[in-house]
Amino acid sequence: MARISKLKILNIMSGAEFGGAEFFFERLAASFDKRKIIDQKVIIKSDKKRLNTLKKKIKDIEGIKLFRFYNPLCLMKIENSIEKFEPNIVFTWMNRASSLLPNKKIRNEVTVGRLGGFYKIKNYAKCDYLITNTTELKKYVIKQGWDEKKVEFIPNFVSKNNNTKMKIKFNKEKLLLCMGRFHDNKAIDILIKSMPFLPDFKLWLVGNGPLKEIYESLIKKYNLDNRVRIFDWSNDISEFLNTASLLICPSRHEPFGNIIIDGWAHKIPVIVSNTGGPGILVKHKVNGLKFETENTFDLVQKIKDLSSDLKLRKKIVSNGYSAYKKSYSEDVIVKKYINFFKRITT
């Protein structure tokens, strides 16, 4: 291919209302739109809230109501967009968008699928290249038969600290925070069950999901109503991260762990379960603490250890922020995407 001066990217995602991949898609698509080297068109599953939010940041964006394989209008929309927009890159997110790629090339476009979990590789059969957000996922994809030269590892970036903060009437030094989907993989139940052994602490849970009622019943069961509070997910996560004293990520399964990078960027010490992405990201007693996955008592001990050791907290905050600036800031990661897209289209 001839060298191009401007990248034309058709960026496609279906996705759920909430989730780490969905939130990262929003950040990355908005960042692409700010770059002079990129001309971007975005197609998403119609979600009134997401569409209204992204329309303020992205010039060319459309929503599809029934983002399904059996919807011929969805397939037609994608094909027509490739025909008219003439992208260099068709960038698809996760299973659904990647499986909906046309069976044949329309404009000699390069198709790139992005996966952030151990998904079925058959959904990416129409992709020329894949991007994973962890090295473990890259290894998984290659083991499934993909040419390692066609699999790129690019981690996520997080938003900058917007310096907002909530007003509270109690001691911040005893406020724990957990943020994310209310899903079994997140193991928030383990954190709630730890609270009877942490009588001096309060806990804020921020998120949405199918397990909210179960969490509420656990809070009542352990008489934690006055110490554990649930908040709906907020687009302004800074107000929570700047208010709490410790960020807890207790996941049973977590491919990456965006919220850990958020914690580093907001200079709040983190405690994570030793699993998946968090287990790789966090170096114990260097940029966070790790506890044994699903071990309530080990989690309790780590919370007590970190809360009582000011020197260790300062060390973890400093090293975490340095890791964020060096490897996970917006400019660093977007540059990796641009360089990769240039390489495969020239």
N, C-alpha and C positions, 0 to 999 in steps of 0.2 A: 504493500500500500504506500501511497505517497504521504510525505510528512504533512501533517495538518497544523494549522495555526490556532484553531479553536475546536474544542471538543463539544460535540453535540451528544447529549446524554438523554435517553428516554428512561426515566426512573419509575419503576412500577412496583406497587405493593398492595396486597390485600390487607391482611393483618387484623388483629383483635383491637378492641377499644383501648386496652391497657397492655403493657408489656415492655420489657427492656429493648427488644428489637424494634418495636414500633416507635418508642421514644427516640431511639438512636436514628432511625430512618428520618424522623422529623428534623432532628438536629443536622444530619448530614445533607438532606435535601435543601434546607435553608442555607447552609454554608456553601453548597455548590452554586446556589443562585446569586451569591455575592461575588463570585469569582469572574473576572473579565474573560478568562480563558475558557469558560464553560457556558454553553447555551443549553438550557435544560427544559425538558417537558416532563411533568409528573402526572401519573395516573394512579389513583388510589380507589379502594373500595369506599363508597360513599359513607361517610361518618360526619354528621353535621358539625360536630365540635372540631374534629381534626381538619375538616375542609375549611371551616371559617378561620381557624388558627393559621393554617398554612397559606391561605390566600393573602394574608397580610405580609408574608415573607417570600412567596414564590409567584412569579409573574404568570407562568403558564401551567395551570393545574386543572385536572378534571376528575370527577368522581363517577364510579360505575356502581349502580345500586346492587345488582346481582352479580357479584364477582365470583362466578362459578364456571367450571368447564362446560356444563350443559347449557349455558346461556350463550346462544349464538351472537347476541349483540355485544357481549364482552369480548369474544374472540375477534369480532369484526372491528371493534374499537381499537384493539391493540394492533391489528394488521393495518388499519387505515392510518393510525398514528405513525407507524413505521414508514408507510408509503409517503405520507405528506411531510413529516418532520425530517426524514432522512438522517437518522442518528448514526453516529459512529459506533456508539455503545448503547445496547439495550440492557439495562441493569435491573435484574429482577430479585425480589426479596422473598426468601423462604419458599415453601413448597408450592403454594397455589399459583403465585405469579410466574414462577419458573416453569411449572408444568403447562401454563397457558401460552407459552411462546409458539409462534407459527411453526409448522412442520418444515417449511422451506424458507431460505433467506429471501427477503423482499428487496432490500437495498444494500446488500453486501455488508450488513451490520454485524458487529461482533457482540455476541450474547454472553453476559456475565451474571452468574447466579451468586447470591450472597446467602450463606447459612450460618446461623449462630447456635445450632444445636445438632444433635446426632440424628438427623433426619434420614428418610429413605432416599437413597441416591438416585433411584429411578425417576424422581421428580425433576432432576436436573439434566436429563438425557439430552435436552435440546440446547444446553449451554456449551459454549466454547471454552469458557474458563469459570473457575469458582473462586470466591473469596471467603475465607473463614476468619472468625475473630479471635480464635485461639490456636495455639500450636497443636494442641491435642486433637482439635477438629480437623486440622490439616492432615495429621497422621491418619485419622479415621477415614477421610476421603481417599487418600492415596491407597490405603489398604483395601478399599472397595474397588480399586482398579483404575483410578484416575492417574494420568501422567503428572508427576510432581511438578513439571515445568508449567503446568496449566492450573495449578492451585496456589493461590497467594494468601499469605497470612497478613491481615491488617487489623489491629485491635480497634476498639471503639474509643471515641473521645467523649468528654462530658462538658456540660455548660460551665461557664465561669461563675464564680460566686457573685451574686448580685447584691450582697451585703444586707439583705433584709433579715429581720429577726422578730420573733414573737415576744410579747410581754408576758412574763410569768411572775407569780407571787411566791414561788418556792425556790429552793436551792438548786441552781442549774447543775451543780457538780454531782447531783444524784439523779439526773434525768437520762434515761436510756432511750435510744431511738432505733426503730426498725422500719424500713421502707420497702415496698414492693408489692407484687401480686399476692393476693390471699389464696395461695395454691399449696397443695401438699408438699411440692418440691421445696418450698421456701422454709418449711419447718418452724413456722412462727409459733406453733403449739409448744415446741420445746422451750422457747423463750418465755412464753406465758407461764409454763409450769415451773420455771426457775424463780419466778417472782416471790412465792411464799418464803424462799430462802434468802431473799434480798429485801428485808422489811424497810430499809432506809431509802430504797430507790423507787422512782416512778418510771413508767414506761409509756412511750407514745408509739402507736402503730399507725403507719400512714400507707394507705393503699385501698384497693378494691378487689373483689373476687368472690368466688363461690363459697369460700370457707368463713366468711365474715360471721355468720350466725354461730358457727362452731366456736370461733374465738370468743364471741360474746358469752356463750354458755360456759366456757372454761373460766372466763373472768368472774362470772357469778359463782361458779362452783368453788373457786378458791378465795372468794370474798375479796376481790381485787378492784372492785368498782371505784374506790377512792384513789387508786394508785395506777391503774392502767386505763388509757384513753385511746379510742380509735378515731382517726381522722380519714376523711376521703382523700384520695390522691389529689395533689395540688401541682399546678404547673410551676409554682414558685417553691421548689424544694429547699431553696436557700434559707427560708425563714425557719425551717425545722432544723436543718443541719447547723445553722449558726446559733441555735438555742440550746440544743442538747449537749451533754458532756461526753457520751460514748455512742458510737454507731455499731449496732450488732447485725451481723449477717449470718443467721443460723442455718442456712440451707442444707437440705439433704442432697440435693442435686443442683448444680449451678455451672453451666458451661463457661461463663465469663465472670459476671458480677459487676455490672456498671456502677452500682451504688457504692462499691468500694472506691472506685476512682472519684466519684462525687465526694465521698468523705475526705479523701486526700486533698482534693481541690478546695474544700471548705475548712481544712485544718482541724478536723475532728478525729480523734484516735478511733481505730476500728478493731473490732474483734470478730473473727470469722470462723466458720467450721472448716475443718481441714478436708475439703472436698473440691474436685473439679477446678474451675477457674480461680476461686478464692484461695484454694490451697497452693496454687502456683503464684498468684499475684503477691500474696502476703508472705514475707519472710519473718518468722517468729521473733518477736522482740526487736525487730528492726524497723518495719513500717506498719506493724500491727501485731495482734496476738491471734494464735490459732487454738481452737479447742477441738476435742475429739467429737466427730460428727454424731449427733443425737445423744450426746452425753450431757444431760442436764447439770449434773454436779460439777463436771469439768467446766462448763460454761459459767456457772455460779462462781467458781474459784477464779477464773480468768477475769471476770468483772470486778471482783474484790481486789485482785492483784493490781490491775491497771488503775483502778480508782484510788488506791492508796499510794501509788508510786508516781509522784509528780515528775521526777527525772525521766522515767520511762515514757510517760505520756508526751513530754516535750520531744524526746528523741523520735518517737513514732510519728508525731505530727510533722516534724522537720523532714524526716526521710520520705514520708508519704507525699508531702507537697513537692519535694524534689523529683520523685518518680513521676508524678502527674505532669510537671512542667517539661520534663525530659522526653517522656514517651507517650503521653496521653492527652496533650493539649490539642485544641482544634486545628491550629495551623500545622502541627506536626503530622497529624493523621490525614488531613485533607490533602496535604502535599504527597503523601504516600499513594492515595487514590489517584491523583492526577498523574503522577509518574507511572503508575501501573497502567492506567488507561492509555497514556501516550505510547508506552512500550508495545502494547498489543494492537495498536491501530496504525503503527508506522512500519 
